[in-house]
């Protein structure tokens, strides 16, 4: 997407690769919306740390980062012994896989890279194929998001009020995004609409990232407290909900997404408001048979007990963000990062191949890229 900083507008992708330095280049999302900065990870361990510590976050973005990280680790290997190379890349794979366990995109992306690497005979060939495969995943992620926009924009009528949760925008993917893709396509089609951005505590990705994106794109929007959604629905001020997903089960239609998504789905069902989930094909898990099998990431209690930000005048303390403790000083916190929404609460899944009922994903699995 295009980013305007100090009057200069440029196109950026969330994740790119510097082959000359063997570095993954990332937008440092923890600094947004107050500072726009590109950072480079020098090795696969730093790339895994960037995923784990949420320098980069969002299903497609961490998928592409993991793919580039695997290629980065492969390209760092020195020597011609293919057995030692295989052992090395296996370690790289597991380090990156463990960085964020709930999302399935990193695993699917790295499996794509490994399949391509297997075609090479020499270490050098495998290294070259790894980077080409990572680039292909990143490009495909963008293509999927473009297709999601084409299919989903027809759901947004002129004058609609759309609610979204967390950030499933271009910052969460390589470009364009999933939940935002129908919005950007609707805007391009000349439609006028308003977006409610859930703040999405505890990390406030809706307030910091989605709102920043929409402001950059000049789409009318307002940030709301997470608990305000029910009130707005009750008063008839929400026409449609579109969210993203970090893992959607192809066998059951269950959707894992940022904590609070399930709550919004229950509220939408109560008020008979259409609830859609937008995903690329890499977000589909065709193996697990129950949402209770999905590993739910338990994050630091500090995210709940306090908040990160900048001073009111917009300046950062000592050039850095400041953490402020909000909660009672002797209390602890429980902080699950995700929840699972059952298929009966979901109106449809917006995919690059079209819009499907959640329970029909398995029926259309070949169309959705599953060849097992």
N, C-alpha and C positions, 0 to 999 in steps of 0.2 A: 504494500500500500504506500501511498505518498505521505510523507511526514514533512510538516512545515516547522522549521526551527529558525528563530530570529529572521523571519521573512524569506528564508530560502527553502524551497520545496524540492525534495528528492524522493525517489522510490527506494524502499528498503525491503529486504526479506528478513524474517525473524532469525533465520539460521542460514549461514553460508560457510564456505570452506576456503581457506587460503592454502593452496597446494604448495606454494613456495616455502612457507613456514611450517607446513603440516599442522595448522591450527584451525580449530573450529571458532568461527566468529559469531557472537551472540549479542542481541540487545539485552542489556542488563535491566531486566524487568523490575527488579526490586527498587530501582531508583525512580521509576515512572510513578506519577506523571510530572515529577519535579525536575528531572534531569534525563536527557536522552544520551545514552553512551553505548558504544560498541566495545565489547571485551573479547579477548582472544584466549583460548585455553591451550596451553603448550603441549599437553599430553593427555592420554585417555583418562588418567586418574583425575586430572583437573576437569575434564569434560564430565565425568561421572559426578564430581562434586558440584558442578554447575547445575546438573539436573536435580541432585539431591537437595541442594540448598535453595532451589527455585530462582536462580539467576535466569533460567529458562524454565517455562512451565506451559502446560497445555498439551493435549494428546499428540497432535501432529508435530508440534515443535520439538517435544522431547523424543518423539520417534525419529525425526530427521537428525536430531543431535546425537542420538545413540548410534544411528547408522553412520554418520560422519565420524563419531568417536571410535567405532569399530574399525573403520578404514584408517583412521589416524593411528590407532594402535598397531594395525597390520603394517602400515608404511614405516613405522618406527623400528620394526624388526631388522636386525642386521645379520646377514648370513644367507646361505643357500639351502640349509637343511629343512626340508619340507615338514618333517615330523616335529622338529623343535618349533617351527613356525605354527603348526596346527595347535600345539600345546599352548603357545603364547597367545594366539587369537582366542582360544577357548577361555583363558583367564580374562582377557579383555572383555569378552562377551558377558561373563558372569559378574564382573565388576560393574559394568554398565546396566545390566539387567536388575541388579539389586538396588540401584539408586532410587527408583520410585516403583514399588511393587504392584500398586493397584492398576496402573495404566498398562494396556496390552500393546499399544503402538510401538514402544521401543523394542519389544521382543519380536513382533512381526516384521519391523523394519530390519532388525539385525539378522533375522532368518533369511530375508531376501538377499542381504549382502553375503551371507555365508553360502547360500546356494550358488551365487555367481562366482564366488571365490573358488568353489569346488571345481569349476570348469578349467581353472588354470593348472598348468603342469609345473611351472617353476614358481619360486617365491615371488619373483618380480612380476610375473603374470597375475598371480593371485592378488598382489598389492594393487596393481592397476585396475583389475576387475572390481576390487572392493570399493575404490573411490568412485568408479563409474556407476556401480549399483547404488551407492549412497546418493549420488547426484540424481539418479533416476527416481529414487524414492521421494526426494525433495520435490522434484518437478511433478511427479504424479500426485503428491499431496496438494499442490496448487491446482492441478487439473480437476481433482476431486472436489475441491472447494468451489471452483467455478461452476461445476455441474450442479452442486447442491444449491447454489444461488439461482440457477436457471429453474430448477424444479420447485424451489421453495418460495420464490418471489410471488407466485400466483396466490399464495396463502395470505399475503399482506394486501388487504384492500385499501383503497384511498381513504385516508382519515383514520386508519386503525391505530390502536394503542397496544403496543407489544411489550410484554414483560420478558426479560431475560435474566438469567442467574449466573453468577461468576463471570468468567471471560472465556468465550469460545470464539473469539475474534481472530484477526490475522496474527496477533501476538501469540496466540495459542497454537498456531499452525505456521507453515512456512510463509503463507500469504493468504489474504482474503478472509479466512476463518470458516466456521461451519454455521453456528447460530447467527452470526452476523451476515453471512453470505446472502441469504434472502433479502436482508435489509439493504445491503449495498446494491443488489440487483434491482430491488424495488425503487430505490432512489434513482438509479440510472434510467429506469423506465418512466420517471417523472411523477411517481406517487409521493403523496404527502402523508406522513405518519409520525407518531411520537413513540419513543422508547422509554420504558421504565427500567432503570438499572438497579437491580438488587445490590446493596453494598457488598454483600457476601462476606460476612465475618466468618472466621477471625482474621483472614489476611486481606480482606477488602478488595478482591480483584475486580469486582464490579465497579466500585467507586473509583479505583485508581486506574485500571487498565481499560475496561469496556468504555467507561465514560470518556477517557482520553482519546480512544479510537474514534468514538462517535463525534467528539468535538473536532478532531482533525478532519473528519469527513463531512462536518457541518450537518449532521443529522440531529433534529430536535430530540432532546432527551432530558430526563431528570433522574438523579440518584434518590433512591428511597431506602429507608431502614428495612432490613430483612423482614421484620414483623409487620410492615405496613402493607404487604401484598394482599393479605386477606381483606383488609379494610377496603382497598381499592377495588378488588374483585366484587365485594359485597355491594359497592356503590355503582357497579356497572362501568368502571373505568379501565378495565382490561379486556381486550378482545381476543388476545392470542398470546400463548406462551411458547417461546422457542429457546431450548437449551442445547448444550453440547453433551458429550459423554466421553469418559476415559476408558470404558470397556462396556460393550454391549454384547450380550450372549446371543449368538445366532440360533441356538437351539430353543431358547425360551422367550427371547425378547426382553429380558430384564436389562435395565440400564443402570450402570454405575456412573455417578457424576459427583461433583462437589457437594459436600454436606449441605443440606437444606433443599436439594432438588426434590427429594421425596415429599417434603412438606409442601412445596409449591404444587406438585402433582395432585396431592390430596385436596388442596384448596381449589385447584382448577376443576377437578372432578365434581366437587361439591357445588360449584357455581356454573357448571356446564360450559366451561371455557376450553377450547381446543388446546391440547398440550402436545407439542412436537419436539422431537429430538433429532438434531442434525449431526451426521457422522460420515467420515470417509470410510472406505472399506477396511483400512488398516485398524480401525477401532473395533471391528467385530471379532469376538472370540468364539470360534466354532467348536471348541473342545469342552469347556465347562458346561455342566448340566444344571447348575443351580447358582443363584446369586449368593447363597450362603458360602459357596466355595471361593468367592472372590476375596483375595487378601485386602483388607481395609487398612490403609496406612494410619497409624497412630502418630500424630505429629507432636512437637514440643508443646508443653502446657503454657509456655511463655506467650504463644500466639493468642491464647484466650485471655490470659491475665493482663495483657497490656497491648500496646499498639505502637507501630512505627510511623513516623511522619517527619515533617519539617516545621520550623517555627512559623508563626502566623504571617510574618512578612515575606515568606517564601524562601528565606535563606536557610541553609543547612548549618547545623552546629559543627564548627570545625571542619566544614566541607563534607559532613556526613549526615545521614539520617539520625534521628534521635528516637530511642525507645522510651516509652512512658508507661510505668506500671499504673494500671487502672484499678485492678481488683484488690480486695482485702489482702494485706501483706502476708497473712498466715495461711491463706487458702491455696489449695492445689486446683488442678483443672483436668478434665477429660477432653481430649481433642481428636476425635476421629475425623480424618480428612475427607471422607466420601460416604455416600449412602447409596442404597440400591432401590430403584423404583420398579415396581412390578408392571408387567405389560398391560394389565387391564386399566391402568391409569393413564396410558399413553395413547394419544389419538393416532399418531403415525411416526415412522422413522424416515427422515429425509436423507436419502443417500445419493451418490453420484448416478446410480442406476434408476432412480425414481423414488417415489414415496410408498412405503409399505406398512401394513399393519405389523406391530411387533411380533405377533405369533406366526406371521407368514414369512419371516426371514429365512427359516430353514427350508420352507417350500421353494423359495426362489434362490437357494444358496449358489447354484451355478451362475446365475445372472449376477450375483453379488461377489463372485470371484473365488468361491470355495471349490476346490478340485479334489477334495478327499473322498 
